[in-house]
Amino acid sequence: MEHLAYGITLQPGGHLEPTDTTLVGAAILELSQETGIDPAQNVPVSAHPA
């Protein structure tokens, strides 16, 4: 994705929030927030994030 502040292409990222209960759940939420992808359409390939 084009990072508006840096002017370069970066992968979607984010931060853990106090309300996040799992790393995978947090990753899906951040992906949705940054890309607009419906979280219900996202299927992780592993329950263990790298």
Order of alpha helices (4+ residues) and beta strands (2+ residues): alpha
